[in-house]
Amino acid sequence: MRPVTPYVRVIRGIDAFTTFVSYLVLILFIPPLVIANVIEVVMRYAFHAPTIWALDVTTMSFGALFMLGAGYTLLKGAHVRTDIFWEQMTPRTKGMIDAIAYIVLFIPTMAVLLNISWGEFMFAFELDERSSTGIWRPILWPFRLVVPLACALLIIQGISELMKSLWAVKTGELFTQHEKIEV
């Protein structure tokens, strides 16, 4: 059993934060998504009176759910990877490849996207941008805020994944969340 180091605490803290935020996102965005769809179906098929707002609510709720859940998807390793070669590599080699990818590609790309999307959000906020569909015309800046938030969450989880990769390079073992570590 290994002692719990500050390094392990940081990884676990980031992973716990990502999990908490993801569950919060589920609680916030699943209800409007389901409710808007149910109301639309009932109004359309029972009363022959479709709504003008349900599509916007559904699109924005699902978009926010999808984007803000990307960090959790990264935590769970559910993004696409070519396993045909990956499974034959040692943990140290996997860690090295992942560490380089996070340092050279992932984190810089997310930082650029964060910067660009933050500018888009600020522009939409200052302009009080509204949807051009229908007469409802909901404000769009909250939806535009989802993109920089998703990028920030991905950067935070990317740091944890980078640390796990460096762990594999150093120890020759993949970091597992539930390994037995002395307290």
Secondary structure, 3 states (H helix, E strand, C coil): CEECCHHHHHHHHHHHHHHHHHHHHHHHHHHHHHHHHHHHHHHHHHCCCCCCCHHHHHHHHHHHHHHHCHHHHHHCCCCCCCHHHHCCCCHHHHHHHHHHHHHHHHHHHHHHHHHHHHHHHHHHHHHCCECCCCCCCCECHHHHHHHHHHHHHHHHHHHHHHHHHHHHHHHCCCCCCCCCEEC
